[in-house]
Amino acid sequence: MFFDEARIYVKAGDGGAGMSHFRREKYVPRGGPDGGDGGKGGDVILVATPRVNTLVAFSRKQRFIAENGGRGGSSNKTGASAPDLRIEVPLGTVVRDAETGDLLADLTRPGQAVIVAKGGRGGRGNARFATSTNQAPRMAEKGEPGTARTLALELKLIADVGIVGVPNAGKSTLLSVVSNAKPKIAPYPFTTLEPNLGVVLVGDRDMVLADIPGLVEGAHLGVGLGHAFLRHVQRTRVLIHLLDGAAENPLADFNQVNAELALFDEKLAQKPQVVALNKMDLPEAQAKWPAVEAVLKERGYETMSISAAAQIRTQELMNRVAAILSALPEEAPEVAQTPVYSLGEDDLAFRITRGDDGSYHVTGERIERAAAMTYWELDESAERFQRILAALGITEALEKAGVQPGDTVYIGDFELEWGE
C-alpha cells in the first residue's frame, strides 16, 4: 500500500520554570535575588529528505512531543534549552494545519525544513524582576507552554513527466520499457493501484517519470482511484497522454481524462502534453490512427503513435518529451511558509462566557498562557497576574458581566475565586 496521507499530533516542549531564590553566603547578609531563568523548550521541525519515500512511518506513530526546557537554578544559572525534535518526511510533502486547512509548508528540496510547533520560552527567575523599588522580589515565572497542533501531511510525488490515461491504456508497460521501473502489469483495468516512478536517460539528461493510475469519469470527485492519485500529477511539468489504440473511441477517452484533470486542478489542463496512441502493433489501432491524428493536430496537440509492448517509437517519444522539458523555463524554487509566532490582536483577544453553575470562563491565547506561567503559591506572582488581567481589560469586562466577590472564575485550566 502506498502511504501518501497522514495526520500527526505535534507538541513543542514547554519552557523551563524560572527560580525564585536569594543569595545565601556567609558575611553577605543581603545577597539579593539570584534565581535563574528556565531554558527554552524544543521546537518540532519537519525536514525533507530523500531517505524516505512514503508517509508509512506515520501509520505506526502519530504523536511527536519535544522535550521541555530545564529549570533555572540559583546563582543566576539558566536552565538548559531542550534539543529540537526533527521529523523526517519525504520530498514533496505538503504540510497543513489539520484544523484550519492553512498551508504551512511545501517541502520539495533536500534539507528544506519548517518549524511546525514552537517551543515555549523559559520562565524568568526572580533576579529579572528586581527593581529599585522592589529589590527582593519573591516571584518568578513558570515556562511558557509549547505550541501543539494536529497536522495533515500529503505527499505529492516529484516527477518531471506524468503518464496519464484511462485504465489499461498501457501506462505501466511504457514505464517498464523506457525505465528501470518494474510495475505490476496485467491486461485488465486498475492493475496499477499506486503510482510508480522510473528514471529515463536521454543522452546526458535524466528524467523522472510517474505512472499515474488510470483515470475514469468522476475521478476529480474521488470516483475509482481519482482523488487518491490525481494530486501526484500536479508537480509534473510535462504529461504523456497515452491513448488505448484498442479502445472503442480513443478520442472520447482523451476528452474524458482531460476533463477530469481540469476539474481537479485547472492548471493541469495547461501543462504541455504529448498525446500518444498506444498498441500500434494491433490492426485496430493502425486503422484508427489517421482519424485520431487529424483531430488532435487540429486541436494543436503534438501527437505520436507507439507500441509500448513492441517497443515501437518509444525512444522517439522519450526524446520528444526530453526536448519539451529542456525548453521549459526554470521553475521558481518553492519556499516553505514557516509559521510566524507573534503577539498580534488574536493573541490579545479574550472571551467571557457563563457556566450553568454561575461560574465565569475566560478564554484567550494570551491570558491562558499567562495563567500557565504563574506561580500561584507566590503572592507577588499572583498579584502580577492580577495586573495582567487589568492591562488586558479582562477585569473590567468581568465586572461588567456581573462578577461578584466569591464567584468562581476559570481561566484555561485554572480555577480562581474572585475577590475585591
C-alpha positions in Angstrom: 0.0 0.0 0.0 1.3 3.5 -0.9 1.0 5.8 2.1 0.6 9.4 0.8 -1.6 10.9 3.5 -1.2 11.1 7.3 -2.4 13.0 10.3 0.0 13.6 13.2 -0.1 15.4 16.5 2.9 17.6 17.4 3.7 19.2 20.7 6.7 21.5 21.3 8.5 21.5 24.6 7.4 23.8 27.5 9.9 26.3 28.7 11.7 25.6 31.9 10.5 27.2 35.1 12.3 30.2 36.4 13.6 30.1 40.0 12.8 32.3 43.0 16.0 32.2 45.1 18.1 34.6 47.2 21.9 34.5 47.5 22.9 33.0 50.8 26.6 33.3 51.8 28.5 33.9 55.0 29.1 37.6 55.5 26.7 38.5 52.8 23.5 39.2 54.8 21.6 40.7 51.9 22.8 38.9 48.8 19.7 39.7 46.8 17.7 37.7 44.3 19.7 35.3 42.1 17.1 32.9 40.7 17.9 32.0 37.1 15.7 31.7 34.0 14.4 28.5 32.6 15.6 27.0 29.3 13.7 27.1 26.1 11.5 24.1 25.1 12.4 22.2 22.0 10.8 23.1 18.6 9.2 20.4 16.4 10.7 20.7 12.9 9.8 18.8 9.8 12.7 18.1 7.4 12.5 16.9 3.8 14.9 14.1 3.0 15.4 11.7 0.1 16.0 8.9 2.6 12.2 8.2 2.9 9.7 7.8 0.0 6.3 7.5 1.7 4.5 8.5 4.8 4.2 4.9 6.1 6.2 5.7 9.2 3.3 7.9 10.4 0.9 4.9 10.3 2.9 3.5 13.2 3.5 6.6 15.2 1.2 9.7 15.2 2.3 11.6 18.3 5.5 13.6 18.5 6.4 15.6 21.7 9.6 17.6 22.1 11.5 17.8 25.4 10.9 20.6 27.9 13.5 23.2 28.8 15.5 22.8 32.0 14.6 24.6 35.3 16.5 27.7 36.2 19.0 27.4 39.1 20.5 29.6 41.8 23.4 31.9 41.2 21.6 33.1 38.1 22.1 29.8 36.3 19.9 29.5 33.2 18.3 26.1 32.6 19.4 24.0 29.7 17.5 24.6 26.4 15.9 21.4 25.1 17.0 19.9 21.7 14.7 20.4 18.8 12.7 17.4 17.6 13.4 16.9 13.9 11.0 14.6 12.0 12.0 13.4 8.5 9.4 13.5 5.7 9.7 12.6 2.0 10.4 15.2 -0.6 7.1 16.5 -2.0 5.3 16.6 1.4 2.7 19.3 1.8 2.0 20.3 5.4 -1.3 21.8 6.5 -2.9 22.6 9.8 -5.5 19.9 10.2 -8.0 22.2 12.0 -7.9 25.2 9.7 -6.5 23.8 6.5 -3.9 26.5 6.3 -0.8 25.7 4.3 2.3 25.6 6.5 4.9 24.3 4.1 5.6 22.6 0.8 8.8 20.7 1.3 10.4 19.9 -2.1 14.1 20.2 -1.6 16.5 18.0 0.4 17.2 19.6 3.8 14.2 22.1 3.5 12.7 22.4 7.0 9.8 24.1 8.7 9.0 24.7 12.3 5.5 23.4 12.9 5.4 23.8 16.7 7.4 26.5 18.5 9.0 25.6 21.9 8.0 27.8 24.8 10.4 30.3 26.2 11.9 29.8 29.6 10.2 31.4 32.6 12.1 34.3 34.2 13.7 33.9 37.6 13.2 36.4 40.4 16.5 38.2 39.6 14.8 39.5 36.4 12.1 41.2 38.5 14.3 43.2 40.8 13.8 47.0 40.6 14.9 50.0 42.5 11.6 49.9 44.5 11.4 46.1 44.9 14.9 44.8 45.5 13.8 41.4 46.9 11.1 40.1 44.6 9.6 36.9 45.7 8.2 35.9 42.3 9.2 34.1 39.2 7.6 32.7 36.1 6.9 29.1 35.0 7.9 28.3 31.5 5.7 29.2 28.5 3.8 26.2 27.2 5.0 24.9 23.9 2.5 25.1 21.0 0.6 22.0 20.0 -1.3 21.2 16.8 -2.6 18.4 14.6 -1.0 18.3 11.1 -2.3 16.9 7.8 0.5 15.6 5.7 0.0 15.0 2.0 2.6 13.5 -0.3 2.8 14.7 -3.9 5.3 12.8 -6.0 8.0 14.9 -7.5 8.4 13.8 -11.2 9.3 15.6 -14.4 6.8 13.7 -16.5 3.5 12.2 -15.7 1.9 9.4 -17.8 -1.9 9.7 -17.8 -4.7 7.9 -19.5 -7.7 5.6 -18.9 -7.2 2.3 -17.2 -5.4 -0.4 -19.3 -4.0 2.2 -21.8 -0.5 0.7 -21.3 1.0 3.3 -19.0 2.8 0.7 -16.8 4.1 -1.1 -19.8 5.5 2.1 -21.3 7.2 2.9 -17.9 8.7 -0.6 -17.7 10.1 -0.3 -21.3 11.7 3.1 -21.1 13.0 3.0 -17.5 14.3 0.7 -14.8 10.9 0.6 -13.0 9.2 -2.8 -12.6 5.5 -2.1 -12.1 2.8 -4.8 -11.9 1.4 -5.3 -15.4 -1.7 -7.3 -16.4 -4.4 -7.0 -19.2 -7.2 -5.7 -17.0 -8.1 -2.2 -15.6 -6.6 -0.9 -12.4 -3.6 -3.2 -12.4 -1.7 -0.2 -11.1 -3.1 0.6 -7.6 -0.3 3.0 -6.6 1.9 5.4 -8.6 5.2 4.1 -10.0 8.3 6.1 -10.6 11.1 5.4 -13.1 14.2 7.2 -14.3 14.8 7.6 -18.0 18.1 8.5 -19.5 18.0 10.6 -22.7 21.5 11.5 -23.8 23.2 13.2 -20.8 19.8 14.1 -19.2 17.7 12.0 -16.9 14.0 12.4 -16.4 11.8 11.0 -13.6 8.5 9.5 -15.0 5.5 8.8 -12.9 2.9 6.3 -14.0 -0.4 7.6 -12.6 -3.2 5.0 -12.1 -5.9 5.2 -14.7 -8.5 8.0 -14.5 -12.2 7.3 -15.0 -15.2 9.7 -15.3 -15.7 11.4 -11.9 -12.1 10.9 -10.8 -12.0 14.6 -9.6 -14.8 13.6 -7.2 -12.9 10.6 -6.0 -14.5 8.0 -8.2 -12.3 5.0 -8.9 -8.8 5.9 -7.8 -9.3 9.5 -8.5 -8.6 11.8 -5.6 -6.0 9.3 -4.2 -3.7 9.9 -7.1 -4.7 13.0 -9.1 -2.5 15.0 -6.7 0.6 13.2 -8.0 0.1 14.8 -11.4 0.2 18.3 -10.0 4.0 18.6 -9.7 4.8 17.1 -13.1 5.9 19.6 -15.8 5.0 17.6 -19.0 2.3 15.0 -19.5 2.4 11.9 -21.8 -1.3 11.3 -22.5 -1.5 7.7 -23.5 -4.5 6.6 -25.6 -5.6 3.0 -25.8 -5.5 2.1 -29.5 -7.7 -1.0 -28.9 -10.4 1.1 -27.2 -13.7 1.7 -29.0 -13.3 5.5 -29.0 -9.8 6.8 -28.1 -10.8 10.4 -28.7 -13.7 10.1 -26.2 -11.2 8.7 -23.6 -8.9 11.7 -24.4 -11.6 14.2 -23.7 -12.7 12.4 -20.5 -9.2 12.3 -19.0 -8.5 16.0 -19.9 -11.8 17.0 -18.3 -11.0 15.2 -15.1 -7.6 16.8 -14.9 -9.1 20.3 -15.4 -11.9 19.7 -12.9 -9.4 18.6 -10.2 -6.9 21.5 -10.9 -7.3 23.9 -13.8 -3.5 24.3 -14.0 -3.2 20.6 -15.1 -5.1 21.3 -18.3 -2.4 23.9 -19.1 0.6 21.6 -18.9 2.3 20.6 -22.1 1.0 17.3 -23.4 2.4 14.8 -25.9 -0.5 12.6 -27.0 0.5 9.1 -28.0 -1.8 6.4 -29.4 -0.6 3.1 -28.0 -0.8 -0.5 -29.2 0.1 0.2 -32.8 1.1 -3.4 -33.2 -2.6 -4.2 -33.3 -4.6 -3.8 -36.6 -7.5 -1.9 -35.0 -5.1 0.7 -33.6 -3.5 1.2 -37.0 -6.9 1.7 -38.5 -7.9 4.4 -36.0 -4.6 6.3 -36.1 -5.2 8.6 -39.1 -8.5 9.9 -37.8 -7.2 10.3 -34.2 -4.1 12.1 -35.5 -6.1 14.5 -37.6 -8.4 15.6 -34.8 -5.6 16.0 -32.3 -3.4 18.0 -34.6 -6.3 20.2 -35.5 -6.7 21.0 -31.7 -3.0 21.8 -31.6 -1.7 18.8 -29.7 1.6 17.1 -30.5 0.8 13.5 -31.5 2.7 10.2 -31.9 1.8 6.6 -32.5 3.7 4.0 -30.5 3.5 0.4 -29.2 4.9 0.1 -25.7 4.7 -3.7 -25.7 6.5 -4.0 -29.1 8.8 -1.0 -28.2 7.9 0.8 -31.4 8.9 4.5 -31.3 9.1 4.6 -27.6 12.6 6.0 -27.6 11.4 8.7 -30.1 8.6 9.6 -27.6 11.2 9.9 -24.8 13.4 12.1 -27.0 10.5 14.4 -27.8 9.4 14.7 -24.1 13.0 15.5 -23.1 13.2 18.2 -25.7 10.0 19.8 -24.4 11.2 19.5 -20.8 14.5 21.2 -21.7 12.7 24.1 -23.4 10.6 24.9 -20.4 11.7 27.8 -18.2 13.2 27.0 -14.8 10.6 26.9 -12.1 10.9 29.3 -9.1 12.0 27.3 -6.1 9.3 26.6 -3.5 9.7 28.4 -0.3 8.5 26.9 3.0 5.8 29.1 4.6 7.2 29.0 8.1 4.5 29.8 10.7 5.2 33.2 12.3 4.7 33.3 16.0 4.0 36.9 17.1 1.8 38.7 19.6 -1.0 40.0 17.4 -4.5 41.1 18.0 -5.7 37.5 18.1 -3.3 36.7 20.9 -4.7 39.6 23.0 -8.3 38.8 22.3 -10.4 37.1 25.0 -13.9 35.8 25.5 -16.0 35.5 28.7 -18.8 33.0 29.0 -21.1 31.9 31.9 -21.4 28.3 33.0 -24.6 26.6 34.1 -23.4 26.8 37.7 -22.9 30.6 37.5 -19.2 30.5 37.1 -17.3 32.7 34.6 -15.0 31.2 31.9 -12.3 33.4 30.4 -10.6 32.0 27.2 -7.9 33.6 25.1 -4.4 32.7 24.0 -2.5 35.4 25.8 -4.3 35.2 29.2 -4.3 31.4 29.2 -0.6 31.4 28.5 0.0 33.9 31.4 -2.1 31.8 33.8 0.0 28.7 32.9 3.2 30.6 33.6 2.1 31.9 37.0 3.4 30.6 40.3 0.2 30.8 42.2 1.8 29.9 45.5 3.9 33.1 45.4 1.9 36.1 46.4 3.8 38.5 44.2 3.4 36.3 41.2 -0.4 36.1 41.8 -0.5 39.9 42.1 1.4 40.3 38.9 -1.3 38.1 37.2 -4.0 40.4 38.5 -2.2 43.3 36.9 -2.1 41.4 33.6 -5.9 40.9 33.9 -6.4 44.6 34.3 -4.0 45.5 31.5 -5.8 43.3 29.0 -9.2 44.7 30.0 -10.4 41.4 31.5 -11.0 42.8 35.0 -13.3 45.5 33.6 -15.1 43.0 31.3 -15.7 40.6 34.2 -17.1 43.4 36.4 -19.4 44.5 33.5 -20.5 40.9 33.2 -21.6 40.9 36.8 -18.8 39.0 38.6 -19.0 39.3 42.4 -16.5 38.5 45.2 -16.6 34.8 45.9 -17.6 33.9 42.3 -15.6 31.2 40.6 -13.6 32.3 37.5 -12.0 29.7 35.2 -9.0 30.8 33.1 -7.7 28.0 31.0 -7.2 25.0 33.3 -7.1 27.2 36.5 -10.0 27.7 38.9 -9.8 31.1 40.7 -12.0 32.7 43.3 -12.8 36.4 42.6 -12.0 38.8 45.3 -12.2 42.6 45.9 
